[in-house]
Amino acid sequence: MNLTKTLYAITLLLGLSLNVNSQTKEFVDAEKFEAYLNAIHLKKGFNGEILVAKGKNILFQQTVGLASYENNLELKKGSKYRIASISKTFTGTLIAIAQEEEKLNVQNKAIDYINGLSPKFKDITIEQLLTHTSGLPHNEGIKDYWKIKSKLQMTSEQVITEINALDLLFESGSQMRYSSLGYYLLASILESVYNKSFKNILKDKILNKLQMTETGIVDNLKIIPQIASGYHLVTDDSLVVAPYRNYSMLKGAGDMYSTATDLLKWNNSFLSNTLLSEKTKANIFTQQTKKNSESYGYGWYMSSDVPKKQYHGGGTWGYSSYNAMYPDKQISIIILSNISTLPISTIALDVEKIIFRQPFQIPSIEKVSKKSVNLEMYSGNFISKTSKMVLVLKKVGNSLYAKLGSNPPFEIYPKGNHQFFGKKIEIDITFQINNDLVSGLMAERMGKTFNFIKETK
């Protein structure tokens, strides 16, 4: 962050308390929350809006950062964001509604509803598409997806042709592997049984009923009023305009936009049961699959930890999002950002800890040393004393980058006395010096310490 942006952030922060509901104190440590929001804005580059509510009562709603860096326009409450995979929560619910209306049965085969789908997918059920157990790969399974096809406007027939060229990763129903392509097929099934576009089904069955007037489907050629411009955070902590992505291949999987207050209406339709029957709601939130600590129902992740929650995150070029509801507490946490590659899940867990008054420490805002530093002396390969993992440090221009194993590199910054820190990746590194030469380092991250020895040639 440059000085202008830092001053802007501090100035904006002074007004944040004006957005805090008077009832917040009962549920939210406002002072701690404001300090955290300031920290993630300055340290992680977070731009966006965070909303916390109990039922319909908004307890905390704040924005920080810019909606347009080109025009120096600050973000305001009510800005729209692309919500990426949070779209799946709507598609999953629409399938459950269609079953309740006897338009389909989730145990039926998907191929019975989709013209042109390859016979090699004949055993995939609708429920397997819902629960990511179909065996279909994610988007990148399509050849040249990121380089070429993610940028192309495609018809439904063309997308089905791309899917037909794929092989299953495993036998349908035997494992779980997250797949947006499965949700594209679910949206196509809905179009088949209702004989309408997915966009109109979404409007008729959900958006109009809940008066979600600020939510809709992304169309790359149409202007969406009040949508925040999207930016991408790169490894040197600077922003670039988000790369272009066409959303025609993300139907039902990641092609929606919304606002924080509209997503609150969405959450409250479940918390107060205003849209669905109890049976349909139970179907949506019944654990169908589990991988590690995450359970998945019909378009929602679920956690049985205390407090119990139902949630989904989303990420696409230029946007990061997270939506969670805690049914036992009637609480919603909604996080929307116009920056991609943010650690949105980590931020969401931090917000959860603050809201529910769990042990939590505000990330410190380190200052970069202004003294001249010989970065070359810190370059080299460092081998872990325990795991044998290799941490590579490399000087590039006037910056020092760290790369652990196959993870992406990230910049580390000097803070004095042979000490460095990370911004995007919260880590503190202290180099060990013998006879004016670096012999090793100690890295501290998330309360744990790791020791490395410098590899000698």
C-alpha positions in Angstrom: 0.0 0.0 0.0 1.4 3.5 -0.9 1.1 6.5 1.4 -2.0 7.9 -0.3 -3.9 4.6 0.1 -2.8 4.3 3.7 -3.9 7.8 4.6 -7.2 7.1 2.8 -7.7 3.9 4.8 -7.0 5.6 8.1 -9.3 8.5 7.3 -12.1 6.1 6.2 -11.6 4.0 9.4 -12.4 7.1 11.5 -15.9 7.0 10.1 -16.5 3.3 10.4 -18.2 3.5 13.8 -21.0 5.5 12.2 -22.1 2.3 10.5 -22.3 0.2 13.7 -25.8 -0.6 14.9 -26.5 0.5 18.5 -27.3 -3.1 19.4 -24.0 -4.3 18.3 -22.4 -4.3 21.8 -24.4 -7.2 22.9 -23.0 -9.4 20.1 -19.9 -7.7 18.7 -16.8 -6.3 20.1 -17.0 -3.2 17.9 -13.6 -1.8 18.9 -11.9 -5.1 18.2 -13.8 -5.6 15.0 -12.8 -2.1 13.7 -9.2 -2.8 14.5 -9.3 -6.1 12.7 -10.9 -4.5 9.6 -8.2 -1.9 9.6 -5.5 -4.5 9.9 -6.7 -6.7 7.0 -7.2 -3.7 4.8 -3.6 -2.4 5.4 -2.0 -5.8 5.7 -3.9 -8.1 3.4 -5.3 -5.5 1.0 -8.9 -6.3 1.8 -11.4 -4.1 0.1 -15.1 -4.8 0.6 -18.0 -5.1 2.9 -18.7 -7.1 6.0 -22.2 -7.6 7.4 -23.2 -9.3 10.6 -26.9 -9.7 11.5 -29.1 -11.6 13.9 -32.2 -12.5 11.9 -33.2 -9.3 10.0 -31.5 -7.1 12.5 -28.2 -5.8 11.1 -25.7 -5.7 14.0 -22.7 -4.6 12.1 -22.2 -3.4 8.5 -19.0 -1.8 7.3 -17.2 -1.1 4.0 -13.6 -0.3 3.5 -11.5 0.5 0.4 -12.3 1.6 -3.1 -14.9 0.5 -5.6 -12.8 2.0 -8.4 -9.1 2.7 -8.1 -9.2 4.3 -11.6 -11.7 6.9 -10.4 -10.8 7.0 -6.7 -14.4 6.0 -5.7 -14.8 4.6 -2.2 -16.9 1.5 -1.6 -20.4 2.1 -0.2 -22.9 -0.1 1.4 -25.1 -1.7 -1.2 -22.3 -2.1 -3.8 -22.7 -5.3 -5.9 -20.1 -8.0 -6.2 -19.8 -11.1 -8.2 -20.3 -13.9 -5.7 -18.8 -16.8 -7.6 -19.5 -20.2 -6.1 -22.0 -18.9 -3.6 -24.2 -19.2 -6.7 -24.3 -23.0 -6.0 -26.4 -22.4 -2.9 -29.1 -21.1 -5.2 -28.8 -23.9 -7.7 -28.9 -26.5 -5.0 -32.1 -25.0 -3.6 -33.7 -24.8 -7.0 -33.1 -28.5 -7.5 -34.7 -29.2 -4.1 -37.7 -27.0 -5.1 -38.1 -28.8 -8.4 -38.2 -32.1 -6.5 -40.8 -30.8 -4.2 -42.9 -29.8 -7.2 -42.4 -33.3 -8.6 -40.5 -32.0 -11.7 -37.7 -34.4 -11.0 -36.2 -36.8 -8.5 -32.6 -36.4 -7.3 -32.1 -40.2 -7.6 -32.8 -40.1 -11.3 -30.1 -40.1 -13.9 -28.9 -36.8 -15.1 -28.6 -38.0 -18.7 -32.4 -38.4 -18.8 -32.8 -34.6 -18.6 -29.9 -33.3 -20.8 -29.9 -33.7 -24.5 -26.6 -34.6 -26.0 -24.9 -35.7 -22.8 -22.5 -38.6 -23.5 -23.7 -42.2 -22.6 -20.4 -42.7 -20.7 -22.1 -40.5 -18.0 -25.2 -42.6 -17.9 -24.8 -43.7 -14.3 -24.5 -40.1 -12.8 -27.5 -39.1 -10.7 -28.7 -35.6 -10.0 -27.8 -36.0 -6.4 -24.3 -36.9 -7.3 -24.0 -33.7 -9.2 -25.4 -31.8 -6.2 -22.9 -33.4 -3.8 -19.8 -33.3 -6.0 -19.6 -37.1 -6.2 -20.3 -37.5 -9.9 -16.6 -38.0 -10.8 -16.6 -35.0 -13.1 -13.5 -32.8 -12.8 -13.5 -29.1 -12.0 -13.4 -26.4 -14.7 -9.6 -26.8 -15.3 -10.2 -30.4 -16.4 -11.3 -28.9 -19.8 -8.4 -28.6 -22.2 -7.0 -25.1 -22.4 -9.6 -23.8 -20.0 -7.7 -21.0 -18.4 -5.7 -20.0 -21.5 -8.5 -20.0 -24.0 -11.9 -21.4 -23.2 -12.6 -19.5 -19.9 -12.6 -16.3 -22.1 -15.0 -17.5 -24.8 -18.7 -17.0 -25.0 -20.1 -20.5 -25.4 -23.5 -22.0 -26.2 -25.0 -24.8 -24.1 -24.3 -27.2 -26.9 -20.6 -26.2 -27.0 -20.3 -26.6 -23.2 -21.9 -30.0 -23.3 -19.4 -30.9 -26.1 -16.5 -29.9 -23.8 -17.9 -31.9 -20.9 -18.4 -35.0 -23.2 -14.7 -34.9 -24.0 -13.8 -35.5 -20.3 -13.2 -38.7 -18.5 -14.5 -39.3 -15.0 -11.9 -39.0 -12.2 -13.5 -42.0 -10.3 -16.6 -44.1 -10.4 -19.7 -42.0 -9.7 -20.7 -42.0 -6.1 -17.4 -43.5 -4.8 -15.6 -40.3 -3.8 -16.1 -36.5 -3.5 -14.3 -34.0 -5.8 -15.5 -30.4 -6.1 -16.9 -29.7 -9.6 -18.4 -26.6 -11.0 -19.2 -28.5 -14.2 -21.6 -30.6 -12.2 -23.5 -27.5 -11.3 -23.6 -26.4 -14.9 -25.4 -29.6 -15.6 -27.8 -29.0 -12.7 -28.7 -25.6 -14.2 -29.3 -27.3 -17.6 -31.6 -29.9 -15.9 -33.6 -27.1 -14.4 -34.0 -25.5 -17.8 -35.2 -28.8 -19.2 -37.9 -29.5 -16.6 -39.2 -25.9 -16.4 -38.7 -25.1 -20.1 -37.2 -21.7 -19.1 -33.8 -20.1 -18.9 -31.9 -20.6 -15.7 -32.0 -16.8 -15.2 -35.8 -16.7 -15.3 -36.2 -19.8 -13.1 -34.0 -18.1 -10.5 -36.1 -15.0 -10.7 -39.4 -16.8 -10.5 -38.6 -19.3 -7.8 -36.3 -17.2 -5.5 -35.4 -13.7 -6.3 -38.9 -12.2 -6.9 -40.3 -14.1 -3.9 -37.7 -12.8 -1.5 -37.5 -9.3 -3.1 -33.8 -9.8 -3.9 -33.9 -6.9 -6.4 -30.1 -6.4 -6.3 -29.2 -10.0 -7.3 -28.9 -11.5 -10.8 -26.9 -13.3 -13.4 -23.7 -11.9 -14.8 -23.8 -11.0 -18.4 -20.4 -10.1 -19.8 -22.0 -7.6 -22.3 -24.4 -5.9 -19.9 -23.6 -3.0 -17.5 -24.5 -3.8 -13.9 -25.2 -0.6 -12.0 -23.2 -0.1 -8.7 -21.0 -3.2 -9.2 -17.6 -2.7 -7.7 -14.7 -3.0 -10.2 -12.7 -6.2 -9.8 -9.0 -6.3 -9.0 -6.4 -9.0 -8.6 -3.7 -9.0 -5.8 -0.4 -10.3 -7.2 2.6 -11.7 -5.3 4.3 -8.3 -4.8 1.1 -7.1 -2.9 0.2 -4.7 -5.7 -3.2 -4.6 -7.5 -3.9 -5.2 -11.2 -7.1 -5.1 -13.1 -8.8 -8.5 -12.8 -8.2 -10.7 -15.9 -11.2 -11.2 -18.2 -13.4 -14.2 -17.7 -16.5 -15.2 -19.6 -19.3 -16.6 -17.4 -21.2 -18.6 -20.0 -19.5 -21.8 -18.8 -20.4 -21.1 -15.1 -24.2 -21.2 -15.4 -25.6 -22.3 -12.1 -22.1 -22.7 -10.7 -20.6 -19.2 -10.3 -22.3 -16.7 -12.5 -24.3 -14.6 -10.0 -23.8 -11.1 -8.5 -25.4 -9.8 -5.3 -25.2 -7.4 -2.4 -24.6 -8.0 1.3 -28.2 -7.0 2.2 -29.7 -9.2 -0.5 -27.6 -12.2 0.7 -29.0 -11.5 4.2 -32.5 -11.9 2.7 -31.4 -15.2 1.3 -30.0 -16.4 4.6 -33.1 -15.3 6.5 -35.3 -17.3 4.1 -33.7 -20.4 5.7 -33.4 -19.1 9.2 -37.1 -18.1 9.4 -38.3 -20.7 6.9 -40.2 -18.3 4.6 -39.4 -19.9 1.2 -39.3 -23.7 1.7 -41.2 -26.5 3.4 -39.5 -28.1 6.4 -39.0 -31.3 4.4 -37.2 -29.5 1.5 -35.1 -27.5 3.8 -34.1 -30.7 5.6 -33.1 -32.2 2.3 -30.8 -29.3 1.5 -29.0 -29.4 4.8 -28.7 -33.2 5.2 -25.1 -34.3 5.1 -24.6 -36.2 1.9 -20.9 -36.3 1.6 -17.9 -35.5 3.9 -14.3 -34.8 3.1 -11.9 -34.1 5.9 -13.8 -31.7 8.2 -16.3 -30.4 5.6 -19.7 -31.9 5.0 -21.7 -31.0 1.9 -25.5 -31.0 1.3 -27.3 -29.5 -1.7 -25.1 -26.6 -2.5 -24.0 -25.8 1.0 -21.1 -26.8 3.2 -22.0 -27.6 6.8 -20.1 -27.7 10.0 -21.3 -29.4 13.2 -18.8 -27.5 15.3 -20.1 -25.1 17.9 -21.7 -22.9 16.8 -23.1 -25.0 14.0 -23.0 -23.3 10.6 -24.0 -23.6 7.0 -21.8 -21.8 4.5 -20.2 -21.4 1.1 -17.3 -19.3 -0.2 -16.6 -18.0 -3.7 -13.6 -16.8 -5.7 -13.2 -15.6 -9.2 -11.0 -13.1 -11.0 -11.6 -9.8 -9.2 -13.8 -11.0 -6.4 -13.8 -13.0 -3.1 -16.9 -13.8 -1.1 -18.2 -15.8 1.8 -21.6 -16.4 3.3 -22.4 -18.2 6.5 -25.4 -18.7 8.7 -25.6 -20.1 12.2 -29.1 -21.5 12.6 -28.9 -22.0 16.4 -27.8 -18.4 16.9 -29.9 -16.9 14.0 -26.6 -15.1 13.0 -25.4 -14.3 9.5 -21.9 -13.4 8.5 -21.5 -12.0 4.9 -18.1 -11.0 3.4 -17.8 -9.5 -0.1 -14.7 -8.2 -1.7 -13.7 -6.8 -5.1 -10.1 -8.3 -4.7 -9.2 -11.8 -5.8 -6.6 -14.1 -4.2 -7.6 -12.9 -0.7 -7.5 -15.6 2.1 -11.3 -15.2 2.4 -11.8 -18.3 4.5 -9.2 -17.3 7.0 -10.8 -13.8 7.2 -14.2 -15.4 7.7 -12.9 -17.5 10.6 -11.4 -14.5 12.2 -14.7 -12.6 12.0 -16.5 -15.6 13.5 -14.1 -15.6 16.4 -14.7 -11.9 17.0 -18.5 -12.2 16.7 -18.7 -15.1 19.1 -16.0 -13.8 21.5 -13.6 -16.6 21.0 -9.8 -16.2 21.7 -8.4 -14.1 18.9 -5.5 -11.7 18.4 -5.6 -8.9 15.9 -2.9 -9.3 13.2 -0.1 -6.8 13.9 0.7 -4.3 11.2 4.4 -4.5 10.7 6.5 -1.6 9.4 9.0 -2.2 6.5 12.5 -1.1 7.5 13.7 1.9 5.5 17.3 1.0 6.0 19.3 -0.4 3.0 19.4 -4.2 3.1 21.6 -6.6 1.3 18.9 -9.0 0.1 21.4 -11.1 -1.8 22.9 -12.5 1.4 19.6 -14.0 2.4 19.0 -15.8 -0.9 19.4 -19.6 -1.1 17.8 -22.9 -0.3 16.9 -23.7 3.3 16.1 -27.2 4.4 13.7 -28.0 7.3 15.4 -29.8 10.2 12.3 -32.0 10.6 10.3 -32.4 7.4 13.1 -32.0 4.9 10.9 -29.5 3.0 12.9 -26.8 1.1 12.2 -23.1 1.5 13.7 -21.2 -1.4 14.5 -17.5 -0.9 15.3 -15.5 -4.0 16.1 -11.9 -4.7 14.1 -10.5 -7.7 14.9 -6.9 -8.4 14.7 -5.0 -5.1 12.5 -7.6 -3.5 13.0 -10.9 -1.6 10.6 -13.8 -2.3 10.0 -17.0 -0.3 8.7 -20.3 -1.8 8.0 -23.4 0.2 7.7 -26.6 -1.8 5.2 -26.4 -4.6 3.4 -23.4 -3.1 3.4 -20.0 -5.0 6.1 -17.6 -4.0 5.3 -14.6 -1.8 7.3 -11.5 -1.0 8.8 -11.0 2.5 9.8 -7.6 3.8 12.7 -6.5 6.1 11.9 -5.1 9.5 15.5 -4.9 10.9 18.1 -7.0 12.6 18.0 -9.8 10.1 14.3 -10.1 10.5 11.6 -10.3 7.8 7.8 -10.6 7.7 5.1 -11.6 5.2 2.0 -9.6 4.4 -0.3 -11.9 2.4 1.2 -14.9 4.2 1.5 -14.1 7.9 5.0 -15.3 8.8 8.0 -13.9 10.7 11.5 -15.0 9.6 14.6 -14.5 11.7 17.9 -15.4 10.0 20.8 -16.9 11.9 24.1 -15.3 11.3 27.6 -16.9 11.8 30.7 -15.0 10.8 28.6 -12.5 8.9 27.1 -15.3 6.8 23.5 -16.7 6.9 23.6 -20.2 8.2 19.9 -20.8 8.8 16.6 -19.3 9.7 13.6 -19.6 12.1 10.1 -19.1 10.7 7.2 -18.4 13.0 3.6 -18.9 11.7 0.3 -19.4 13.4 1.9 -19.9 16.8 4.4 -22.6 15.5 8.1 -22.4 15.0 10.0 -24.0 12.2 13.8 -24.2 11.9 15.7 -24.4 8.6 19.4 -24.9 7.7 20.9 -23.2 4.7 22.1 -25.5 2.1 25.7 -25.2 1.3 27.2 -25.6 -2.2 
